[in-house]
């Protein structure tokens, strides 16, 4: 079992030595001890941290401050985490904000539901802070990558991806995609005809070393197909995974 997250010891003088990195993390969690531990450790790493102990305040903070990363519990008083996630993904200014679900629910169906609602990562409690920190860094690094100036726009068939503005279009109509869905579609569209295994897609869209289920990719593909208008653009390759129609 992973070690539970606990506050790390301060330096000899009790000072936090890490310089601010400018990355804003919003914690929406109703366990005070966990919030305190996460806040302390994240600030040690230079993150700017705010928190909310219930769904209503958490959603208001997210919509008004637009953080860079959101750590979201599912079981919250008031509005639950699933409703918050739906609202975040339905609102233009927060739909691209990466969200990591923190939950004691470790069943496969819970993770599948979380990803289907637009979560970018799923961490089960109890967890190691070091592991969570790496997940935060990886997720922010992927969402903050500059686009290749030689390929700012990827266009194949009816799909066009603007890598600079992080926008996706099908037949000229903009699609509303989560960060993970965008990376998954980018991976497929940039190499049409190539068959990707689920593991390949997980590493490209969710991140190498991410502890998620292969079925998670199936959920994302199902959602993408729906958003593409059921045009059969993403083909299933039996025994392998998926490819974008050549």
DAGI-V387209 format. One record per pair of residues at least 12 apart in sequence whose C-alpha atoms are under 10 Angstrom apart, sorted by sequence separation. I is the first residue (numbers start at 1). J is the second residue. D is the distance in whole Angstrom. If there is no record, write none. Layout:
I|J|D, I|J|D
This chain:
27|39|8, 39|51|8, 50|62|10, 58|70|10, 72|84|9, 110|122|10, 111|123|9, 123|135|9, 151|163|8, 152|164|6, 153|165|9, 158|170|5, 159|171|6, 160|172|8, 202|214|8, 205|217|9, 222|234|9, 232|244|9, 233|245|5, 234|246|10, 26|39|10, 38|51|10, 72|85|8, 101|114|7, 111|124|9, 122|135|10, 151|164|9, 152|165|9, 153|166|10, 155|168|10, 157|170|9, 158|171|5, 159|172|8, 160|173|10, 161|174|10, 166|179|9, 187|200|9, 188|201|8, 201|214|9, 221|234|8, 232|245|8, 233|246|9, 25|39|9, 58|72|9, 85|99|8, 100|114|10, 101|115|9, 121|135|8, 149|163|9, 152|166|10, 153|167|10, 154|168|9, 155|169|9, 156|170|10, 157|171|9, 158|172|8, 159|173|9, 160|174|9, 161|175|10, 168|182|7, 187|201|7, 199|213|10, 202|216|8, 221|235|10, 231|245|10, 35|50|10, 36|51|9, 50|65|10, 100|115|10, 121|136|9, 147|162|9, 148|163|8, 149|164|9, 153|168|10, 155|170|10, 158|173|10, 159|174|10, 167|182|8, 198|213|10, 199|214|7, 202|217|7, 221|236|10, 35|51|7, 85|101|9, 99|115|10, 106|122|9, 147|163|6, 148|164|8, 159|175|10, 166|182|8, 185|201|10, 188|204|10, 198|214|6, 201|217|7, 25|42|8, 35|52|9, 50|67|9, 55|72|9, 105|122|10, 106|123|9, 107|124|10, 146|163|8, 147|164|6, 166|183|10, 168|185|9, 184|201|7, 187|204|7, 188|205|10, 197|214|10, 198|215|8, 24|42|10, 25|43|10, 35|53|9, 49|67|9, 55|73|9, 58|76|10, 100|118|10, 101|119|7, 105|123|9, 106|124|6, 121|139|8, 145|163|10, 146|164|7, 147|165|9, 168|186|9, 183|201|9, 184|202|8, 186|204|9, 187|205|7, 198|216|9, 199|217|9, 218|236|10, 48|67|9, 51|70|10, 54|73|10, 55|74|9, 82|101|10, 99|118|8, 100|119|6, 101|120|8, 102|121|9, 103|122|8, 104|123|9, 105|124|7, 106|125|8, 120|139|8, 145|164|10, 147|166|9, 163|182|9, 184|203|10, 186|205|9, 198|217|6, 32|52|10, 48|68|10, 49|69|10, 50|70|10, 51|71|9, 52|72|10, 53|73|10, 55|75|9, 56|76|9, 59|79|9, 81|101|8, 98|118|9, 99|119|5, 100|120|6, 101|121|6, 102|122|6, 103|123|6, 104|124|5, 105|125|8, 163|183|10, 184|204|7, 185|205|8, 197|217|10, 198|218|8, 30|51|9, 32|53|8, 49|70|10, 54|75|9, 55|76|6, 56|77|9, 57|78|9, 58|79|9, 81|102|10, 98|119|7, 99|120|5, 100|121|5, 101|122|5, 102|123|5, 103|124|5, 104|125|5, 161|182|9, 183|204|7, 184|205|5, 221|242|9, 21|43|10, 24|46|10, 25|47|7, 26|48|8, 27|49|7, 28|50|9, 29|51|7, 30|52|7, 31|53|7, 54|76|6, 55|77|6, 56|78|6, 57|79|9, 59|81|9, 62|84|9, 81|103|10, 96|118|10, 97|119|10, 98|120|6, 99|121|7, 100|122|6, 101|123|6, 102|124|6, 103|125|6, 104|126|7, 180|202|10, 183|205|5, 184|206|8, 20|43|8, 23|46|8, 24|47|6, 25|48|6, 26|49|6, 27|50|6, 28|51|6, 29|52|6, 30|53|4, 31|54|10, 53|76|8, 54|77|5, 55|78|5, 56|79|6, 58|81|9, 95|118|9, 97|120|9, 98|121|8, 99|122|9, 100|123|7, 101|124|8, 102|125|7, 103|126|9, 104|127|10, 143|166|10, 163|186|9, 182|205|8, 183|206|8, 218|241|9, 16|40|9, 18|42|10, 19|43|9, 20|44|9, 21|45|8, 22|46|7, 23|47|5, 24|48|5, 25|49|5, 26|50|5, 27|51|5, 28|52|5, 29|53|5, 30|54|6, 53|77|8, 54|78|6, 55|79|4, 56|80|9, 59|83|9, 60|84|10, 63|87|9, 102|126|9, 103|127|10, 161|185|9, 162|186|10, 180|204|9, 181|205|7, 217|241|9, 218|242|9, 16|41|10, 18|43|8, 19|44|8, 20|45|8, 21|46|5, 22|47|6, 23|48|6, 24|49|6, 25|50|6, 26|51|5, 27|52|6, 28|53|6, 29|54|7, 30|55|9, 53|78|10, 54|79|7, 55|80|6, 59|84|6, 63|88|8, 102|127|9, 161|186|7, 180|205|6, 181|206|9, 217|242|10, 7|33|9, 17|43|10, 18|44|6, 19|45|8, 20|46|4, 21|47|6, 22|48|7, 23|49|9, 24|50|8, 25|51|8, 26|52|8, 27|53|8, 28|54|7, 29|55|8, 54|80|8, 55|81|7, 58|84|8, 59|85|9, 62|88|8, 68|94|10, 159|185|9, 160|186|9, 179|205|9, 180|206|6, 6|33|9, 7|34|9, 16|43|8, 17|44|7, 18|45|5, 19|46|5, 20|47|6, 21|48|8, 28|55|7, 54|81|9, 55|82|10, 66|93|7, 67|94|9, 69|96|10, 70|97|7, 71|98|9, 72|99|7, 73|100|9, 74|101|7, 75|102|9, 179|206|9, 180|207|10, 214|241|10, 5|33|10, 6|34|8, 16|44|5, 17|45|8, 18|46|5, 19|47|9, 20|48|7, 28|56|10, 55|83|9, 56|84|8, 59|87|8, 63|91|8, 66|94|6, 68|96|9, 69|97|6, 70|98|6, 71|99|6, 72|100|6, 73|101|6, 74|102|7, 75|103|8, 89|117|8, 161|189|9, 5|34|7, 7|36|8, 8|37|8, 15|44|9, 16|45|8, 17|46|9, 18|47|9, 28|57|8, 29|58|8, 55|84|7, 59|88|8, 63|92|10, 64|93|10, 65|94|10, 68|97|6, 69|98|5, 70|99|5, 71|100|5, 72|101|5, 73|102|5, 74|103|6, 75|104|9, 85|114|9, 88|117|10, 89|118|7, 160|189|9, 161|190|9, 4|34|9, 6|36|9, 7|37|5, 8|38|10, 10|40|10, 16|46|9, 28|58|5, 63|93|8, 64|94|10, 66|96|10, 67|97|7, 68|98|7, 69|99|6, 70|100|6, 71|101|6, 72|102|6, 73|103|6, 74|104|9, 75|105|9, 87|117|10, 88|118|9, 89|119|9, 102|132|10, 159|189|8, 6|37|6, 7|38|7, 9|40|10, 10|41|10, 27|58|8, 28|59|8, 62|93|10, 63|94|7, 66|97|8, 67|98|9, 68|99|9, 69|100|8, 70|101|8, 71|102|6, 72|103|8, 73|104|9, 74|105|9, 82|113|9, 86|117|6, 155|186|10, 5|37|7, 6|38|8, 7|39|9, 8|40|8, 9|41|9, 26|58|8, 62|94|8, 70|102|10, 82|114|7, 85|117|7, 86|118|8, 100|132|9, 154|186|8, 157|189|9, 5|38|8, 7|40|7, 8|41|7, 28|61|9, 38|71|10, 81|114|9, 84|117|10, 85|118|7, 86|119|10, 156|189|7, 184|217|9, 6|40|9, 7|41|6, 10|44|9, 27|61|10, 28|62|9, 83|117|9, 85|119|7, 155|189|8, 156|190|8, 6|41|8, 7|42|10, 26|61|8, 27|62|10, 62|97|9, 82|117|7, 100|135|9, 154|189|8, 155|190|8, 156|191|9, 157|192|10, 185|220|10, 5|41|9, 8|44|9, 26|62|7, 74|110|10, 82|118|10, 100|136|8, 143|179|7, 154|190|7, 156|192|8, 181|217|10, 184|220|8, 185|221|9, 25|62|10, 82|119|9, 99|136|9, 142|179|9, 143|180|9, 184|221|8, 98|136|9, 142|180|10, 26|65|9, 100|139|9, 151|190|10, 181|220|6, 185|224|8, 26|66|9, 27|67|10, 74|114|9, 99|139|9, 139|179|10, 143|183|9, 180|220|8, 181|221|8, 184|224|9, 195|235|9, 196|236|10, 197|237|9, 201|241|9, 24|65|9, 25|66|10, 26|67|6, 98|139|7, 139|180|9, 142|183|9, 192|233|10, 193|234|10, 195|236|9, 196|237|8, 199|240|10, 200|241|9, 201|242|9, 24|66|9, 25|67|6, 26|68|8, 27|69|9, 28|70|7, 29|71|8, 30|72|10, 31|73|9, 98|140|7, 178|220|10, 181|223|8, 182|224|9, 192|234|9, 193|235|9, 195|237|7, 197|239|9, 198|240|7, 199|241|9, 200|242|10, 24|67|5, 25|68|6, 26|69|6, 27|70|6, 28|71|6, 29|72|6, 30|73|8, 97|140|9, 181|224|7, 194|237|10, 195|238|10, 197|240|5, 198|241|5, 23|67|8, 24|68|5, 25|69|5, 26|70|5, 27|71|5, 28|72|5, 29|73|5, 30|74|10, 98|142|10, 189|233|10, 196|240|7, 197|241|4, 198|242|7, 23|68|6, 24|69|7, 25|70|6, 26|71|6, 27|72|6, 28|73|6, 29|74|8, 30|75|8, 31|76|9, 98|143|8, 188|233|10, 189|234|9, 195|240|7, 196|241|6, 197|242|7, 22|68|9, 23|69|8, 24|70|9, 25|71|7, 26|72|8, 27|73|8, 28|74|9, 29|75|8, 30|76|6, 97|143|9, 177|223|9, 178|224|10, 188|234|8, 195|241|7, 196|242|5, 197|243|9, 29|76|7, 30|77|8, 72|119|9, 96|143|9, 177|224|8, 195|242|6, 196|243|6, 28|76|8, 29|77|9, 176|224|10, 194|242|8, 195|243|5, 196|244|9, 70|119|10, 175|224|9, 185|234|9, 193|242|9, 194|243|6, 195|244|8, 71|121|10, 72|122|9, 73|123|10, 177|227|8, 193|243|6, 194|244|7, 195|245|10, 71|122|10, 72|123|10, 73|124|10, 176|227|8, 192|243|7, 193|244|6, 194|245|9, 29|81|9, 71|123|10, 175|227|7, 191|243|8, 192|244|5, 193|245|6, 194|246|8, 28|81|8, 174|227|10, 175|228|8, 191|244|7, 192|245|6, 193|246|5, 174|228|10, 175|229|10, 188|242|8, 189|243|9, 190|244|9, 191|245|10, 192|246|5, 173|228|10, 188|243|6, 189|244|6, 191|246|9, 28|84|10, 187|243|10, 188|244|5, 189|245|9, 170|227|9, 171|228|9, 187|244|9, 188|245|9, 189|246|9, 120|178|8, 170|228|6, 171|229|10, 118|177|8, 119|178|8, 120|179|7, 121|180|9, 169|228|9, 170|229|8, 185|244|9, 118|178|6, 119|179|9, 120|180|6, 71|132|10, 117|178|9, 118|179|8, 119|180|8, 120|181|9, 170|231|10, 118|180|8, 119|181|10, 142|204|10, 118|181|8, 142|205|9, 142|206|9, 71|136|9, 115|180|9, 142|207|8, 70|136|9, 115|181|10, 69|136|8, 139|206|8, 69|137|10, 138|206|9, 139|207|8, 138|207|7, 159|228|8, 69|139|8, 96|166|9, 138|208|9, 158|228|9, 68|139|10, 69|140|7, 96|167|10, 135|206|10, 138|209|10, 139|210|10, 68|140|7, 135|207|9, 138|210|9, 26|99|10, 27|100|10, 28|101|10, 29|102|8, 135|208|10, 158|231|10, 25|99|10, 28|102|9, 29|103|10, 69|143|10, 135|209|9, 159|233|9, 27|102|10, 68|143|9, 134|209|10, 135|210|8, 158|233|9, 68|144|10, 134|210|10, 135|211|10, 157|233|9, 99|178|10, 96|176|9, 98|178|8, 99|179|9, 95|176|8, 96|177|8, 97|178|8, 98|179|7, 95|177|8, 96|178|6, 97|179|7, 98|180|8, 95|178|6, 96|179|6, 92|176|8, 94|178|10, 95|179|8, 96|180|9, 91|176|10, 120|205|9, 121|206|7, 90|176|8, 96|182|9, 120|206|7, 121|207|9, 42|129|9, 89|176|8, 90|177|10, 120|207|10, 123|210|10, 41|129|8, 45|133|9, 89|177|8, 90|178|10, 122|210|9, 123|211|8, 156|244|9, 157|245|9, 41|130|10, 89|178|7, 121|210|8, 122|211|8, 123|212|9, 156|245|9, 157|246|9, 88|178|10, 121|211|9, 122|212|7, 156|246|9, 38|129|8, 42|133|8, 121|212|8, 34|126|10, 37|129|9, 41|133|9, 38|132|10, 38|133|10, 115|212|10, 112|212|9, 116|216|8, 111|212|8, 112|213|8, 115|216|7, 116|217|10, 111|213|8, 112|214|10, 114|216|9, 115|217|9, 116|218|10, 117|219|10, 118|220|9, 112|215|7, 113|216|9, 116|219|6, 117|220|9, 108|212|9, 111|215|10, 112|216|6, 115|219|7, 116|220|6, 108|213|8, 111|216|8, 112|217|9, 114|219|10, 115|220|7, 116|221|10, 118|223|10, 109|215|10, 112|218|9, 113|219|9, 116|222|9, 117|223|9, 108|215|9, 109|216|10, 112|219|7, 116|223|7, 108|216|9, 112|220|9, 25|136|9, 23|137|10, 23|140|9, 5|125|9, 4|125|8, 5|126|7, 6|127|10, 8|129|10, 2|124|10, 3|125|10, 4|126|5, 5|127|6, 6|128|8, 7|129|9, 2|125|9, 3|126|7, 4|127|5, 5|128|5, 6|129|7, 1|125|10, 2|126|7, 3|127|6, 4|128|5, 5|129|5, 1|126|8, 2|127|5, 3|128|5, 4|129|7, 5|130|8, 1|127|8, 2|128|6, 3|129|8, 5|131|10, 1|128|9, 2|129|10, 3|130|10, 5|132|9, 3|131|10, 2|131|9
